[in-house]
Amino acid sequence: MYYLIPSARTNPQLYVVNLFINFFAPPLILATLISQRLTVHYVSWIYHVIIYTFATPLYWTMKVQYDYFMAKREARRLGVELVPEVKGKWPGNLDVLFEAAEARKTSYSISDISYLFERMGDKIDTINLRVLWQDQIITRDHMVMKQMLTTGFEGFTRAGSVPARLRAGSVPARLRLYDLFGDGIFNVDGAEWKAHRALTRPFFARERVTDHEHFEKYSNKVIDILRKRAEDNESIDLQDLFGRFTLDAAGEFLFGVSDFDTLDAPLPRPGQAILGPKGSSVPEAQQNAYTDFVNAFEWFQVAITPRASRGVLWPLWEWSKSVAEEPNGVITAWVRPLIERALEAKKAQEKTAGDREEKIRTDEGSLLEHIAESTEDVKLVRDELVNILLASRDTTAGLLGFLFYLLALDPVRLEKLRAEILAEVPSGSPSYDDIRRLKYLRACLNETLRIFPPVPYNNRFTMSPSLLHTAETNPDGSKKVLYVPHTHTPVRYAPILMQTRKDLWGDDAMEFRPERWLEKESLADITADPFKFLPFNAGPRICLGQNFAYNEASYLTVRILQSFGSFELRQQEDAPKGCLPPPEWQRASDKRQGVEKIWPATAMTIYSRGGIWIKMKMTPPS
């Protein structure tokens, strides 16, 4: 794609205009050449329209067929295959696009694409949608993921800073997330990404993630809230509660503020809660600055998620007004005081430069303070904060919520986990060494991450024509290699599909069975093939906060199970209307949705629609 409008790289509307120019200009040239070759005495505008009308499909048919012929010839020369294509009924596989959009209305997380693998057959784990004759690769193959994330890392990009010569995918890939992530760590590549990572890495060192003082402070608030609900014999939305806990903890750990106080704000109550963008929310009359921020933050994620499935034309759906405009304003207004406070503190310390340098050198202070040291660009600081907020709040809150949901469905394993905790840490604050000894707790967390990975799917883009090395086997016993002929082809990889494959995890892959992480044989299989478990990515872009997430989730789980030993799922009785699983899920007896009592969905991260409503009872240690 050629950028005839330079600003089309950063403006969605101009990008679409540029896209249409690229689409219609070549046939116009062809029509002009045809007109010049034909002998016609009287040339009217109708004649030119007719010629152009025929030239457009002629040109693009010839181009698509030529590109496909060349790709197939190159694959044959290399001794490999093209990625298997999904065969739709309509030209350009438009019916596949519409089917996926329809399936998304009642889909289980990303089951709107999982059914495509079923259509292709059990033995195919990498497919090409070929929507509008453009390669769009989806994989559930852990060896392809290994290549993209580690062994072939340099050959793939997240579509951040890319050369102008690359294909059309680079611009919408960056633009569709730019409203939320901006120039933060999740939306940049190359030197920019390395600089962001170097800046944030020190804040996830062991000395910091094992400092439990701030965990204990907010855990006590959680316990008090749960105790009060237990006394009132009421359920509570744990997804909302854990979101508040992780946000308050992140505020102190990463941003140096202890006055978020979201756990002190009104909480959703059964029978009164309303359906929020991702979970539940308090009625409008009880909403405050925190609920405004959370609703905007979650609505932001929900609103921009469909952009990926709409492909390069997503700006057409937002031509007059971006869906991100209003929530972006709310988020920026909420974050700006944090930024201004940090910048003012920086100026106040200008006169005591020695003390300031010592503070930086010894890795004291918050992440926000260190970002403010490197730049005074308010937007850049805002972008980085929002990136870290998403990682520190939504992912860990999701892990905790789904863990307690699974335990509520399995009283036997709940009692087994509680027995381990009470044997090691019967009361009080667990230390880092205490948490390390809780093997069954770690197994429960891993099993939750396997079934409900925080980021169910992710994207990479090829930097050049690429060979994907799969785990699939050819008839001669060799491993199948797939050819991707074009630069900057989107490759979506789905840990949520890969981590529940029966050929990788056994016939019980859909079941919550933490014991698989402790049994000698199954643990040996996981150790020998670690890329079949990727809840935190892998390679150079592995999640810096994974140890923080494990530690935070472990700490709060210990503190809760020290006091509470009986959980009752109350989703059907207490959750807001419109968030129970669709009736057709019950027919999927061989899949997770066949047994699910909540509605897992995806908007950047995985969540339960309407929250996770559980009634707890205090149980003294036996």
C-alpha positions, 0 to 999 in steps of 0.5 A: 500500500502506498501512502499518498496522504502522509497523515493517513498513518495517524488519522483513521479517516484519512487512512480509509480515504488513502485505502480507497485511493489505493483500491480504485486508482489502479483500475482507473489506470487500466480503464484509461489504457483500455480506452486508448486502445479502442477506436471509438469516435465519440467517447462519452462519460457513460462510455468511461464509466462502463469501461471502468466498471469492467476494469475494476473486477478485471484488475483485482481478479487478475491481481489476486490470481497472480498473487496466489499463483506466485505464492503457491509457486514459491511454496512449491519451490521451498517444499512447503505448503500455504496456510490452509484456507477457510472456504466460505460460500461468498466471494472474499469469504465475507460470509465467514466475517458475518458468521463470526460477527453473529457468533460473537453475540452469544460466544464463549470468550473467543468461540466465534473463531474456535468453530472455524477450526472445527470446520477445518478438522481436528488435525489443523491448528493454523488456518487462513481466513482470507477475508477480502482475499487478504491473508489473516492467519489464526493459530492454536499451534504452540510451536508457531507461538514459540516461533513468534515469541522466542525463536523467530522473535525478530521476524514478527512485530506487534505493529508498532513502529514499522517501515512505510513500505510495509503492507496496509495492516501496519497502520490499522493495527496500531491505530485501533489500539492507539486510543487506549494504549497510545505510545505505551509499552503494549503498542510500540516495537523496536527501540521504543519498546526496549526503552519502555521495558528497561524503565519498568523492569526494576519495579518488578524485581523480587525485592519489590514484588515480595514486599507484602506491606501494601498487600496486607493493608488492602487484604484487610479491607477485603476481609472486612467487606467479605465478613460484613456480607457474610453476616448479612447473608448476601453474595458479593461480586468478586470480580468487582471486589478484586478489581478494586483490590488490585487497583488500590494495591497498584496505586501504592505499588506503582504510582505512589498514591494511597488514596484511590480508596476504591474499596471504600466506595459503594459496592454492587449489591445483589438485586440492585446491581446493574450490568456494567461494560464488563462486570457489574456496577452500582446504580447510577445514583451511587456512582462517583469518580471511581465508578466513572473511571472504571466504567470508562476504562472497561467500556473503552476495552469493550468498544474497541475490541470489534475493530480487529474483526472489522479489519482494515475498514474499521474506521468506517464504523466510527467515521463521524465519531470515535467510540473512544472519544468519551471514555478517553476523556474520562480516563485522562481526567482521572489520571491527569492529577496523578501525573501533575502531582508527580511533575510538581514533586519533580520540580520541588526536588530540583533544589535537592538534586543529590537526594533525588539522584540517590532516590533514583539510584536505590530504586526507591519511589514509584514507577510514575516518579521514574517516568516523570524523571525521563519525560515531561510529556503528559500524554506519554506519561498518561499512555504508560500509566494506562498500559500498566493499569490494564496489566496490574488491575484487569489481569490479576483481578481476572485470575482471582475471580475465575479461581474462586469461581472454579473453587465454588464449583468444586468443594472437594478441591476448595477444602483441599486447598484450604487444608494446605493453607491452614497447615502452613499459614493458619493465620496472619500475613504469609511471607514470601517463603510461606507462599512458595511452600503452598504447592497446591495453591500454585497448582490451582492458580496455574490451572485457572490460568490454563482454562482462563488465560488473562489475554485469551488471544494476541497478535503479531505481524510478519516482518517479511515473507515467513515460514511457520514451523508447526507441530503438525506432522506430514505423512512422511513423519516430518513436521509441517512448515507453512508459507506466509507470502506477504509482509505484515500479515496478521497472525492471531494466536489464541492461548485459550484454544491451545491450552484446552487442546485434548491432544496436548492436555489429555481428555480432561483438558476442559476440566479444572484439575490442579493435580496435573501440576503436581503429578510426576508424569503430567508435570514432566510433560509440561516441563518438556513442552513449556510452550503449551502453557502461555498465560503470560506470553514468552520470550523477550516480551514475556510479562514483567509482572507475572511474579507480581501477579502470582504473588498478589493472587496467592497472598489474597487467596491465603488471607481469604481462605484463612477465614472462609471455607464455604462458597456458594455460586449465586450467579443465577439468583443475584447477577444483573439481568442479561449475563447468564450463559445462553441456553444453547451452551448446554448443548456443547457437552464436550466443551467448557461452555457446556458446564459453565455457570457464568458467561466468560467474554473477552475485551482485551482481557478475559472477564465474566459478563455481569461479574462473579457472584458468590456467597461466602461463609466464615468457617473456623479452622478444623 
